[in-house]
Amino acid sequence: MFFRRGAMFGLDARIALAIFGALSVISGAALYSAIQQAKVVSLVTQFQEYAKAREQFMLDTGQDLSLVGSRNLKTAELVTKTGSGWKGPYVSDDVYTTDTNYLKTSRYAQWMFVLAPKTPAWNIPTDLTPTCAANTSEVCYIWIHMLGITQNFNEQIDLYIDGEVNAQEGNYRWRSNATYYNVGLAFN
């Protein structure tokens, strides 16, 4: 009796290898997309945690964070004891003070809260966050302003938050500088 051995290394094997190769490319792309989406969700969650930290600071101390200039809030107060009722730090250990006013994360450059209107659209790139005009009916929003996010990542976050990529309008806005990107996410 004659048995054929090694027949799998013929055409059948090549077809099977081609199918497995195609499946690995597809699953690799899906895995990469899932990782990118997880990074976006992680950063948006971090933004939300910063907003909650500010709210808790206000509940504990009975006041908002101090102003730096006319529109920036002193986020360093979230980790540095200030006034009666302070029960912080209000942000996790991956955030540390960069100077007397602002905080910096281990992953991105400094971040702060900025007071700015939501309308009209921001004049990017010349002015990321226009100042809220005093004595008007304009609603002033609290924006998280962060430095150090790439354009590609900004586009992904913008798509996740606003459903479209538009640097000048929506709840997520951003612009590039020569060395970094400024971003803003509205909370009110």
C-alpha positions as CSV (number, residue, x, y, z in Angstrom):
1,M,0.0,0.0,0.0
2,F,1.3,3.4,-1.0
3,F,0.7,6.5,1.3
4,R,1.4,10.0,0.2
5,R,3.2,12.0,2.9
6,G,3.9,15.7,3.0
7,A,0.9,16.6,0.8
8,M,0.1,19.4,3.2
9,F,3.1,21.3,1.9
10,G,1.6,21.7,-1.5
11,L,-1.2,24.0,-2.6
12,D,-3.4,23.3,0.5
13,A,-0.7,24.5,2.8
14,R,-0.1,27.7,0.8
15,I,-3.8,28.5,0.8
16,A,-4.0,27.9,4.6
17,L,-0.9,30.1,5.2
18,A,-2.4,32.9,3.0
19,I,-5.6,32.8,5.0
20,F,-3.8,32.9,8.3
21,G,-1.6,35.7,7.1
22,A,-4.6,37.8,6.0
23,L,-6.4,37.1,9.3
24,S,-3.3,38.2,11.3
25,V,-3.1,41.5,9.3
26,I,-6.8,42.2,9.9
27,S,-6.7,41.3,13.6
28,G,-3.4,43.3,14.0
29,A,-5.1,46.4,12.5
30,A,-8.1,45.9,14.8
31,L,-5.9,45.5,17.8
32,Y,-4.0,48.7,16.9
33,S,-7.3,50.6,16.5
34,A,-8.5,49.3,19.9
35,I,-5.3,50.4,21.6
36,Q,-5.6,53.9,20.1
37,Q,-9.3,54.1,21.2
38,A,-8.3,53.0,24.7
39,K,-5.7,55.8,24.8
40,V,-8.3,58.3,23.8
41,V,-10.8,57.1,26.4
42,S,-8.0,57.1,29.0
43,L,-7.1,60.8,28.4
44,V,-10.8,61.9,28.3
45,T,-11.3,60.1,31.6
46,Q,-8.3,61.9,33.0
47,F,-9.8,65.2,31.9
48,Q,-13.0,64.3,33.7
49,E,-11.1,63.4,36.8
50,Y,-9.4,66.9,36.7
51,A,-12.9,68.5,36.5
52,K,-14.1,66.3,39.5
53,A,-10.9,67.3,41.4
54,R,-11.8,71.0,40.9
55,E,-15.4,70.4,42.0
56,Q,-14.2,68.6,45.2
57,F,-11.8,71.3,45.9
58,M,-14.6,73.9,45.7
59,L,-16.9,71.7,47.9
60,D,-14.2,71.3,50.6
61,T,-12.8,74.9,50.6
62,G,-16.0,76.8,49.7
63,Q,-14.1,78.7,46.9
64,D,-12.8,78.1,43.4
65,L,-9.1,77.8,42.4
66,S,-7.3,81.1,42.4
67,L,-6.9,83.1,39.2
68,V,-3.6,83.4,37.5
69,G,-3.9,86.5,35.3
70,S,-7.3,87.2,33.9
71,R,-8.4,83.7,32.9
72,N,-6.2,80.8,34.1
73,L,-7.0,78.9,37.3
74,K,-4.1,77.9,39.6
75,T,-4.2,74.1,39.3
76,A,-1.3,73.7,41.6
77,E,-3.7,74.3,44.5
78,L,-5.2,70.8,43.8
79,V,-2.0,69.3,45.3
80,T,-0.7,72.1,47.5
81,K,-2.5,72.8,50.8
82,T,-4.4,76.1,50.6
83,G,-6.9,77.5,53.1
84,S,-9.3,75.9,55.5
85,G,-11.2,72.9,54.5
86,W,-8.5,71.7,52.0
87,K,-8.5,67.8,52.0
88,G,-6.3,67.2,49.0
89,P,-4.4,66.3,47.1
90,Y,-7.3,66.1,44.7
91,V,-5.4,64.5,41.8
92,S,-3.5,61.3,41.6
93,D,0.3,60.8,42.0
94,D,1.0,60.9,38.2
95,V,0.5,64.7,38.5
96,Y,3.1,66.9,40.0
97,T,3.6,70.7,40.4
98,T,5.7,72.2,37.6
99,D,5.8,75.7,39.1
100,T,3.7,77.7,41.6
101,N,0.7,77.8,39.3
102,Y,0.2,74.8,37.1
103,L,0.5,71.0,37.1
104,K,2.2,68.6,34.8
105,T,1.3,64.9,34.1
106,S,3.9,62.2,33.7
107,R,2.7,61.7,30.1
108,Y,1.9,65.2,28.9
109,A,3.1,68.7,29.5
110,Q,1.5,71.1,31.9
111,W,-2.3,71.6,32.1
112,M,-4.5,74.2,33.5
113,F,-8.1,75.3,33.7
114,V,-8.9,78.3,31.5
115,L,-12.0,80.5,31.4
116,A,-13.2,81.1,27.8
117,P,-16.4,81.4,25.9
118,K,-17.8,78.5,23.8
119,T,-19.1,80.8,21.0
120,P,-18.1,82.1,18.6
121,A,-15.6,79.7,17.1
122,W,-12.0,80.3,18.3
123,N,-9.7,82.1,15.9
124,I,-7.1,79.3,15.6
125,P,-4.1,79.5,15.3
126,T,-3.8,83.0,16.7
127,D,-5.9,82.7,19.8
128,L,-6.6,79.3,21.3
129,T,-8.8,80.6,24.1
130,P,-10.4,84.0,23.8
131,T,-11.1,85.8,27.0
132,C,-14.6,85.9,28.4
133,A,-15.9,89.5,28.2
134,A,-16.9,91.0,31.5
135,N,-20.4,92.4,32.0
136,T,-22.0,90.6,29.0
137,S,-24.6,87.8,28.7
138,E,-21.8,85.5,27.4
139,V,-21.5,82.2,29.2
140,C,-17.9,81.6,30.4
141,Y,-16.9,77.9,30.3
142,I,-14.1,76.2,32.1
143,W,-11.8,74.6,29.6
144,I,-9.0,72.1,30.4
145,H,-6.0,73.4,28.6
146,M,-3.2,70.9,28.1
147,L,0.1,71.1,26.2
148,G,2.0,68.2,24.6
149,I,-0.6,66.2,22.5
150,T,0.1,65.4,18.9
151,Q,-2.1,66.4,16.0
152,N,-3.1,62.8,15.2
153,F,-4.1,62.2,18.8
154,N,-6.0,65.5,18.9
155,E,-7.9,64.4,15.8
156,Q,-8.8,61.1,17.4
157,I,-10.0,62.8,20.7
158,D,-11.9,65.4,18.7
159,L,-13.7,62.7,16.7
160,Y,-14.5,60.8,20.0
161,I,-15.9,63.9,21.8
162,D,-17.5,65.9,19.0
163,G,-18.1,63.3,16.4
164,E,-16.1,65.3,13.8
165,V,-12.6,66.7,13.5
166,N,-12.9,70.5,13.8
167,A,-10.1,72.3,15.7
168,Q,-12.1,75.6,16.1
169,E,-15.5,74.5,17.2
170,G,-17.2,72.0,19.5
171,N,-16.4,70.8,23.0
172,Y,-12.8,69.9,22.1
173,R,-10.6,72.4,20.4
174,W,-6.9,72.4,19.6
175,R,-4.1,74.2,17.7
176,S,-0.5,73.5,16.9
177,N,2.5,75.5,18.0
178,A,6.0,75.1,16.6
179,T,6.8,72.4,19.2
180,Y,3.5,71.3,20.8
181,Y,-0.3,71.3,20.5
182,N,-2.6,73.2,22.8
183,V,-5.9,71.7,23.5
184,G,-9.1,72.7,25.3
185,L,-12.0,70.6,26.5
186,A,-15.1,72.4,27.8
187,F,-16.7,71.7,31.1
188,N,-19.5,73.8,32.5
